[in-house]
Amino acid sequence: MKNRINLSFPGFKILDRYILAKFLGTYIFAIAMITVILVVFDYAERVDDFTETKAPLSAIIFDYYINFVPFFINQFSGLFTFIAVIFFTSKMAYQTEIIAMLSGGMSFRRLMWPYFLGALAITILSLVLNLWVIPQSQVAQVDFQQQYFRKNKNMQYDRHIYRQLEPGQFVYVRGYSRSNRAAYLVLERYDGTIIAESLEAADVTVEPNEGRWTAERYLVRRMDAEGNEVFEQRRDLDTVLNIDVRELGKVDDIVSTMKIGELNEFLRQQRSKGSDSINIIEVEQHRRYAYPMATFILTLIGVSLSSRKVRGGTGLHIGIGITLCFSYIMCNRVFEEFAKSGGLPVGLAVWIPNIIFAIIAVYLYQKAPK
């Protein structure tokens, strides 16, 4: 009895190393396999584009696929965390290893210790990818797509763009693209609900870094003191507008290319302008934290489900696990759309799936073998 190891102490023991190695090893193997499969299928689909546009092999590998990988690792991280936990935990349960651990004095809570260490490592990886790596890789990938994909030359920009610069002042831009940086521009200043003055110019050239908009000719339309419309033809437009060219794109696409610091600053700017895209930006901000934190919830559900022997074996455990995981992903998408439309407060809507599945995780944990 004196030589018996106290397994209730939350130190790092041989058994912990065994579980942690199995967890992370299975996770890495599953992610690597799905990434290779996705790259092969994507290349088979894109090979005509690569050939026709004469994309260099170095650009295909380093500008496209190297930047392609982090996005899909993160996209499938939750699913394969779940599968990894269920796969090797279910195997341990059917080999009566878990029964031996619990019979030897280890509590179920203590059994969770190496699992949560693994979940912590995956969460940190997912946060780093979400907050910094993926936005940067998306920029490089989008640039590659615009240069070498036949159908994606102007994928980030709408034909017609209408944005609020500040309360009472709006800008309309038509035909802007990153390649020619030229567009048709209309600036409108409102007095209440009536347009007090507007400026129109064709073939406007944009300098993204300085925010300067220039044109050879432009038209100004305003109301005089008697309420009559007055038109003036002018030359040499050279103005700086309170708008970043990134704001001209589809907001969902644009915010996905911003690191967390840039995203927070962009949100602050849009709030000051009274933009109608606030909800979309806030959803992106909350989502970057909510999805990685779900790793702990999915890990707890996976261990609680698969630590008990059931008729149907590992296949049943994996089937139930995948169903729950896809239910979580579907809930995420549904509540994100509610948040974007303003149907629910953004913070609450984005975190509701985590709250729901945390309750499910606690219930399954209480029902797990002790």
C-alpha positions in Angstrom: 0.0 0.0 0.0 2.9 2.4 0.7 4.2 2.0 -2.8 0.8 2.8 -4.4 0.9 5.8 -6.8 -1.5 8.6 -5.9 -3.2 9.0 -9.3 -5.5 11.8 -8.0 -2.6 14.3 -8.1 -2.8 16.4 -11.3 0.8 15.8 -12.2 2.1 14.5 -15.6 2.5 10.8 -15.4 3.3 7.9 -17.9 -0.4 7.3 -18.4 -0.9 11.0 -19.2 1.8 10.9 -21.8 0.2 7.8 -23.3 -3.2 9.4 -23.6 -1.9 12.7 -24.8 0.3 11.1 -27.4 -2.6 9.0 -28.7 -4.9 12.1 -28.8 -2.5 14.4 -30.6 -1.1 11.7 -32.8 -4.6 10.6 -34.0 -5.6 14.3 -34.5 -2.4 15.1 -36.5 -2.8 12.0 -38.7 -6.5 12.7 -39.4 -5.8 16.3 -40.3 -2.8 15.4 -42.5 -4.9 12.8 -44.4 -7.8 15.1 -45.1 -5.5 17.9 -46.1 -3.6 15.7 -48.6 -7.0 14.5 -50.0 -8.3 18.1 -50.4 -5.1 19.3 -52.0 -5.2 16.5 -54.6 -8.9 17.1 -55.4 -8.4 20.8 -55.6 -5.4 20.5 -57.9 -7.4 18.1 -60.2 -10.1 20.8 -60.4 -7.7 23.7 -60.9 -5.2 22.2 -63.2 -6.8 23.7 -66.3 -6.6 27.2 -64.8 -3.0 26.6 -63.8 -2.1 25.4 -67.3 -4.0 28.1 -69.2 -2.8 31.0 -67.2 0.8 29.6 -67.0 1.0 29.8 -63.3 4.6 29.0 -62.1 5.0 25.8 -60.1 6.7 27.8 -57.2 3.6 30.2 -57.1 1.2 27.2 -57.1 3.0 25.6 -54.2 4.1 28.5 -52.0 1.5 31.2 -52.8 -1.6 29.0 -53.2 -1.3 25.6 -51.5 0.9 26.6 -48.6 -1.7 29.3 -47.8 -4.5 26.9 -48.6 -3.5 24.5 -45.8 -3.9 26.6 -42.6 -7.5 27.5 -43.6 -8.5 23.8 -44.0 -6.6 22.7 -40.9 -8.7 25.2 -38.9 -11.9 24.4 -40.8 -11.8 20.7 -39.9 -10.1 21.1 -36.5 -13.2 20.7 -34.4 -14.5 17.7 -36.4 -11.1 15.8 -36.2 -10.6 16.7 -32.5 -13.9 14.9 -32.0 -13.1 11.9 -34.2 -9.6 11.6 -32.6 -11.0 11.5 -29.1 -13.8 9.1 -29.9 -11.6 6.8 -32.0 -8.8 6.0 -29.5 -11.0 6.4 -26.3 -13.5 3.9 -27.7 -10.7 1.6 -28.5 -9.3 1.8 -24.9 -12.8 1.2 -23.6 -13.2 -2.0 -25.6 -9.8 -3.2 -24.5 -11.0 -2.6 -20.9 -8.1 -0.1 -20.3 -10.5 2.6 -19.0 -12.1 0.1 -16.6 -8.6 -0.8 -15.4 -7.8 2.9 -14.8 -11.0 3.6 -12.9 -10.6 0.3 -10.9 -7.0 1.4 -10.0 -8.3 4.5 -8.2 -8.2 7.0 -11.0 -11.3 9.3 -11.0 -13.0 10.1 -14.3 -12.2 13.8 -13.7 -8.5 12.8 -13.3 -8.8 10.8 -16.6 -9.8 14.1 -18.3 -6.5 15.8 -17.4 -4.4 14.7 -20.4 -7.4 15.2 -22.7 -7.7 18.8 -21.7 -4.0 19.3 -22.1 -4.4 18.1 -25.7 -7.5 20.3 -26.2 -5.5 23.2 -24.9 -2.7 22.7 -27.4 -5.3 22.4 -30.3 -7.1 25.5 -29.0 -3.9 27.6 -28.9 -3.1 26.4 -32.5 -6.6 27.3 -33.7 -6.5 30.7 -32.0 -3.1 31.5 -33.6 -4.4 30.4 -37.0 -7.7 32.3 -36.6 -6.3 35.6 -35.3 -3.1 36.0 -37.4 -2.1 33.2 -39.7 -5.2 32.6 -41.8 -6.0 36.3 -42.5 -2.5 36.7 -43.8 -2.6 33.5 -45.9 -6.0 34.6 -47.3 -4.5 37.8 -48.7 -1.8 35.8 -50.5 -4.3 33.2 -51.7 -6.8 35.9 -53.0 -3.9 37.6 -54.9 -3.0 34.3 -56.5 -6.6 33.6 -57.5 -7.1 37.0 -59.0 -3.9 36.6 -61.1 -4.3 32.9 -62.2 -7.9 31.8 -61.9 -10.0 32.6 -64.9 -13.3 33.0 -63.0 -12.0 35.0 -60.0 -10.4 38.2 -61.4 -12.6 40.5 -59.4 -14.0 38.2 -56.8 -13.8 40.6 -53.9 -15.6 43.5 -55.3 -19.2 44.2 -56.2 -20.2 46.0 -59.4 -22.2 48.5 -57.4 -21.0 49.7 -54.0 -22.8 52.1 -51.7 -21.1 53.0 -48.4 -21.7 55.6 -45.7 -18.6 57.8 -45.1 -20.0 59.5 -42.0 -23.5 60.5 -40.9 -25.2 62.4 -43.7 -22.5 61.6 -46.3 -22.5 58.7 -48.7 -20.3 57.4 -51.6 -21.4 55.3 -54.6 -18.7 53.5 -56.6 -19.3 51.5 -59.7 -16.9 49.2 -61.5 -14.0 49.3 -59.1 -11.4 46.5 -59.4 -7.9 46.0 -57.9 -6.5 45.6 -61.4 -7.4 49.0 -63.0 -8.1 51.0 -59.8 -10.6 53.1 -61.8 -14.2 53.6 -61.2 -17.3 55.8 -61.5 -17.7 57.9 -58.4 -20.7 59.7 -56.8 -20.5 61.6 -53.5 -23.7 62.6 -51.8 -24.3 65.0 -48.9 -27.7 64.8 -47.3 -29.6 67.5 -45.4 -32.1 65.4 -43.5 -33.6 63.1 -46.2 -32.9 65.5 -49.1 -29.7 65.5 -51.2 -28.1 68.9 -50.6 -25.1 68.4 -52.8 -23.6 65.7 -55.0 -20.4 65.2 -56.9 -20.1 62.8 -59.9 -17.0 61.7 -61.8 -16.2 59.1 -64.4 -12.8 57.3 -64.8 -11.7 58.1 -61.3 -8.3 56.8 -60.4 -7.7 55.5 -56.8 -4.4 55.5 -54.9 -5.1 52.8 -52.2 -2.1 53.7 -49.9 -2.8 57.4 -49.8 -6.6 57.2 -50.2 -6.5 59.8 -53.0 -9.3 59.9 -55.7 -8.4 61.8 -58.8 -10.2 62.6 -62.1 -9.8 65.0 -65.0 -13.4 66.2 -64.9 -16.3 66.1 -62.5 -19.7 67.5 -62.1 -21.1 69.2 -59.0 -24.9 69.4 -58.4 -26.2 71.5 -55.5 -29.3 73.4 -54.4 -29.0 77.2 -54.4 -30.7 79.6 -51.9 -33.9 79.6 -53.9 -34.2 75.8 -54.0 -33.1 75.5 -57.7 -30.6 72.8 -58.9 -27.3 74.2 -60.0 -24.8 72.2 -62.1 -21.1 73.0 -62.4 -18.5 71.4 -64.6 -15.1 71.3 -62.9 -11.7 70.0 -63.7 -8.9 68.2 -61.8 -10.6 66.4 -59.0 -8.1 65.5 -56.3 -9.6 64.5 -53.0 -9.0 62.2 -50.0 -12.1 60.3 -48.9 -12.7 58.8 -45.4 -12.9 55.3 -46.9 -10.4 52.5 -47.1 -10.5 50.7 -50.5 -10.9 47.5 -48.5 -14.4 48.8 -47.6 -15.3 48.6 -51.3 -15.3 44.8 -51.2 -17.8 42.3 -50.0 -17.5 42.7 -46.3 -17.5 39.0 -45.6 -14.5 38.5 -47.9 -12.7 41.6 -46.7 -12.8 40.9 -43.0 -11.6 37.4 -43.5 -8.3 38.8 -44.7 -7.7 41.1 -41.6 -5.6 40.1 -38.6 -7.3 40.6 -35.3 -5.7 44.0 -34.7 -6.8 45.2 -38.1 -10.2 43.8 -37.6 -10.7 45.6 -34.3 -9.6 48.9 -35.8 -11.8 48.4 -38.9 -14.8 47.7 -36.6 -14.0 50.9 -34.7 -13.9 52.9 -37.9 -17.2 51.5 -39.2 -19.0 52.2 -35.9 -17.9 55.8 -36.1 -19.3 56.0 -39.7 -22.6 54.4 -38.7 -22.0 51.6 -41.2 -24.7 49.0 -41.9 -22.0 46.2 -41.9 -21.3 46.3 -38.1 -23.0 43.0 -37.4 -21.0 41.1 -40.1 -17.7 42.5 -38.7 -18.7 41.6 -35.1 -19.7 38.1 -36.1 -16.2 37.6 -37.6 -14.7 39.0 -34.4 -16.6 36.7 -32.0 -16.3 33.7 -34.3 -12.5 33.7 -34.2 -12.6 33.1 -30.5 -15.8 31.0 -30.2 -14.8 28.2 -32.6 -11.4 27.4 -31.0 -12.9 27.4 -27.5 -15.4 24.8 -28.6 -12.4 22.3 -28.7 -12.8 21.8 -24.9 -16.5 21.2 -25.2 -16.1 18.7 -28.1 -13.4 16.9 -26.2 -15.5 16.5 -23.1 -18.4 15.2 -25.2 -16.1 12.8 -27.1 -14.6 11.3 -23.9 -17.9 11.0 -22.1 -19.5 9.3 -25.1 -16.8 6.8 -25.9 -15.5 5.8 -22.5 -18.4 3.3 -22.0 -18.8 0.0 -23.9 -22.0 -0.1 -26.0 -23.4 -2.5 -28.5 -22.3 -1.4 -31.9 -18.7 -0.7 -30.9 -16.4 2.1 -32.1 -18.5 2.6 -35.2 -21.6 3.6 -33.2 -19.5 6.0 -31.1 -18.0 7.6 -34.2 -21.5 7.9 -35.8 -23.0 9.6 -32.8 -19.9 11.9 -32.5 -20.0 13.0 -36.1 -23.8 13.6 -35.9 -23.2 15.9 -32.8 -20.2 17.6 -34.4 -22.1 18.4 -37.6 -25.1 19.6 -35.5 -22.7 22.0 -33.8 -21.4 23.3 -37.1 -25.0 23.7 -38.4 -26.0 25.6 -35.2 -23.0 27.9 -35.7 -24.1 28.7 -39.3 -27.7 29.3 -38.3 -27.0 31.6 -35.4 -24.4 33.5 -37.3 -27.0 34.3 -39.9 -29.4 35.5 -37.1 -26.6 37.7 -35.8 -25.8 39.2 -39.2 -29.5 40.0 -39.9 -29.8 41.6 -36.4 -32.3 39.0 -35.2 -30.2 38.4 -32.1 -27.4 40.3 -30.3 -24.2 39.3 -32.0 -22.2 38.2 -28.9 -25.1 36.0 -27.7 -25.9 34.5 -31.1 -22.3 33.5 -31.9 -21.8 31.9 -28.5 -25.2 30.1 -28.2 -23.9 26.9 -29.9 -21.1 26.7 -27.4 -23.5 27.3 -24.5 -25.9 24.6 -25.8 -23.2 22.0 -26.4 -21.5 22.8 -23.1 -24.8 21.8 -21.4 -24.9 18.6 -23.5 -21.2 18.0 -22.5 -21.9 18.4 -18.8 -24.9 16.1 -19.0 -22.9 13.4 -20.8 -20.1 13.8 -18.3 -22.5 13.2 -15.4 -23.7 10.0 -17.2 -20.2 8.7 -18.0 -18.8 5.7 -16.1 -17.2 6.6 -12.8 
